[in-house]
């Protein structure tokens, strides 16, 4: 962990430099930053053990652990003025309904949002949204997790549910492999080609940029801002990155880590606290603004008549999301 906190100290040393550079770009519109947290859905269709996800709706001790950690994260983010969009799959919502009925209301009390997140291997978006309601949450109009290869037909499905879903985020390739969209701006997807803006389109797509958890990524997004767009970026995590300590009573060993590991929840939380501290001066300078996805959509609707929607093609990643973050120094295993 020493190397991890040494990295945070190094970032502190360049904080004033990047703040000055950002202020110099202050004549451009702000960069809207969102923290996105996703619970991945149960692709094993209820089979135990579940494939690479915690048993939120079947293991009470595990659900209590991850809910407690996410509360800590939400409160820490709120102290920085940061906004979270918490994308919940159906198993997490069912676990919240069973074991943590106050979880969603607690998150929303800190002015974070709860969204329907799905890959629809077992459950479609409408049920995911209904599960959030049954668990005591007030879901946003955001849907996340769409497969780019199926997005055009997905838009037709959302037409049957409108206006329950109106904001889209995270159209990606399976496994977040190289080649997925990393556009850092907002538009209305066309029904013929989702990467093309349709001024009469029903839905608002909010791009997330490179989706890399690093100060350098935020600085790059600041440099890439355009005066004719709503400029956006997201940073990303998931509850399963915040593991309990090895030997914690009642916790499945698969979801534990040694207390000197970056995966141990207190160390992971400390990393994020330090990371957001690097962004604090950019927020104070007015060049970065934290907003939920719904708030960004509202800004877009207000500014839409004056925006420019011309691009040759959307930018795409050269590496997978995991590889991008490892290269940037985010502490996850290669």
N, C-alpha and C positions, 0 to 999 in steps of 0.2 A: 504493500500500500504506500510505502514511502515514495516510489516513483510516481504513483498516481497523484499524490498531493504536491510533489515537486512540479509536476506538469501544471497544476492549478496555480502554483506560485509563479511559474514562468509566464503564464497567461496574465497574471496580475501586473507583471513588470511591463507588459506592452499595452496595458489597458489605456493609459493616457494617450499613447500614440494613435491607437485606432479611434479613440474618441475625437481627437483633433481632426483626423482625416474625415470622419463622419460629419463633423460640424461644417467642414469645408464643402460638403455636398448637400448642405441644408436647404438649398434652393429647389431641390427635387422633392416630390411627395414622399411621405414617410413609408417605411417598410413595415408592413403589418405582420407580426410574428405570433404564431399560435403554438402551444405545446399540445401535441396529439398523443393520447394514450389509447392503445387498442388491446382488447382481450380477443385472442384468436378463437375461432369457433371449434367445436368438437367434431372433427372430421371422422372420428371413430364411431359416431352415431350411438353414443352411450356405452360402448364397450369399455371395460375397466381392465388395465390402466389406460387412460386416454393418451392419445398420440401427441406428445410434446406440449400438452397444456395441463394446468392444474385441474383437479377434480372439484371445481368450484361448487357444483350443485350436489355433490355426494360426500364431501369431506368437510365437516363443519370446522375442524381446527384449521385446516388449510384456508378456508374461506375467511375465517376471522383474521388470520395472519395477513393475507393480501389486502383485505379491506382496511385493516389498521395501518398498514404501510402506505396505502393510497391516500388515506386521510392525512398522514404525515406529509406526504408529497404535496397534496392539494393545499394544505395550510402553508407549507414552505413557499410554494409558487405564489400564493396570494400575498405573502409578505413582500415579494418583489414586484407586485402588481401584475404578475403574469396570468394569462388566461389558458385554461385547459379545455379541450374537447375530448371527453372520455367516451370512446367508442366501445360499446358493450356488446358482446355476443350473447346468444341466448342462454348458454350455460351459466355465465356470470350473473345474469339477471335472475335466473332461477335460484342460484345460490344466495343472492342478496335477499330475495323474497323469503327464503327458508331461514337464513341465519343472520342476515344483516339488513333488516328492513329500513333502517335509518340512513343507509349508506348514500343513496342517491340524493336525498334531501340535504345531507351534510355537504356533499360536493357542491350542490347548487347554492347553498348558503354562502359559499366562498365565491360565488358568481362564475363558476365553471359550468360547462354544458355537458349534457349526456346525449349521445347519439346512438343510432342503430348501426352496428358494424356487422357485416356478414360476408361470407363467400358463398353462401347458399348451397353448401354441400348437403345439408340436412333441412335447414329452416330458411324460409324466405324473409325478406325485410319486414313485411307487415307483421309477422309473428314476433320478430326480434323487437320491434317497436312496442308491441302489445305487452311483451314480457317486461320491458322497462317500466311501463305503466303499472303492471301488477306488482312490481317490486317497489313501488312508491316514488318512481322518478317521473319527471316531466320531460319527455324526449324532445329534442330539437327537430328541425325539418331536414337535418343532415343525414345522408346515407353515405357510407364509406365502405371500401373493400371491393369495388366492382372490378371484374376481369376485363381488360381492354379488348380482348378478343370477342367479348360478348356484350360490350357496352351499348351497341345500337339497339339490340333487342331488349336490353335492360331499360332503356329509356321508354320503350313501349309499355313495359310492365309498370314503371313508375307513373305513367299516364293514368293507369287504373286506380292509383292511390292518391293522386294529386288532390289537395295540396299538402298531404302529410309529409311528403318528401319533395323538396324544392331545391335543396343545396347538395351538390355532389362533391366528394373529396376522395382522393386516393384511387383514381382509376389506374390500375397497374397491371403488370404481367405476373403470372403465378410465380411465387417465390421471390418477388422483387428482383428479378434477374436484370442483367444489363439490357439496355434498350427501352426501358420504360420512360414515360413522360416525366420530365422534371421542369416543366414550365413554371415560372414564378409569377404568374399573373392570373387574372380572372376573366372569364368569358362565358357566353351562352352556347353550349354545344349544339351543333346542327344535328338533325335527325338522320342525315345522310353521312356525315363525317364529323365525329365528335370533336375533332381537333380544329374544326372551322367554326368561327363565330356566326351565329344566326341571331340577328337583332330581334327577331320575333320568337326566339326560343323560350321555352317554358322554364328551363332549369339553369342554375348558375353553377359553373364549375370553378372551384378555388384551387389553383395550382399550389404545390407545396415546395417547389424548388428541388434542390438536390437531396433534401431530407437527411442532412448530415448534422450530427450533434457536435459542432465545434464553433469557436469564435471566428475562425477564419471563414467558415461558410457564411456566417452572418455578415461579416465584412464584405465578402464577395457579392452577396446579394444586395448590399447597400451600393456597391459600385455598379451593379447591373441594373439599377432602377431606371425606369422610363417615365418621362413626364406625361405620357399619354395612356398610362395603365394604372390599375390598382395593383401595387407591387406586394407580393406575399412570400412568406417562407414559413416552414414548420420545422420543429424539432420533435423527435419521436422517442417514445419508450413504451414498455409493456410491463404489467405487474410481475410477470414471471422473471424479470431481471432482478427483482428485489427479494432475494432468498432469505430464509430464516437461518439461524446459526445451526451448525451441525449439533445434533443431540437435543434439539428443542423438543420437549415432550409433545407427542401427538402429531408431529409433522413428518410426513413422508420424506425419507432420506433424499429422494430425487429432487426435492425442492429446498435443500439446505446447502450451505457453503461455509467454509471456514471463515472465522471473523477477520482474517487478514486478506480475504479475497475481495476483489472489486464487486463480486456478485452478492456479497453479504449486504443486506438491505441498508444498514446504517452507513456503510461506505458508499454505496450507490447514491443514497440520498445526499450525502456530503458532496459527492462529485457534482450533482445537479445544482446544489446550493451555490457551490463555487462557480459553476458555469453561468448561472443566472446573475451572479455578482459581477461577472465580466460584462454582461449586457446592460446592467444598471446605468452606467454612464451614457450609453447610447440612447436609452430611454429618457434620461434626464436632459439630453441634448435635443430631444424631439425628433430624432431621425428614425428611431424604432418605436413603434407603438404596439403594445400587446392587445390583441383582440380575439374574441371567439370567432368561429367560422360564421355564425349568424350575424355578428357585428360587421364582419368583413363584407358579407352579402349586402347588408344595409348600406354600407359605404358605396359599394359598387352600383346599387340601384340609384343612389343619389347622384353619382358622378357619371353614370352611363352615357348620357347624351354628349358628353365632352371627351369621351375616351376614344382611343385609336385601336382598331382591331385588324391590323395588317401585319402578317408575318408569313414568311415563305414556308416554314414548317416549324413545328414545335421542337424544342430541344429534348434530347433523349440521353439517358445515362450511358456512360462507357463501361461502368462497373455495376455489379449488383449492389443493393443497398447495404448489405452487411459488409461487403468489401470496401465500399466507400467510407463507411464509418470506421472500420479498422484502420484504413490508410490515414484517416484524419486524427487518429489517436483516441477515439472513444473506447473505453475499457470493456471490450467484449472479446470472447475467445475467437480466434481465427478458425 
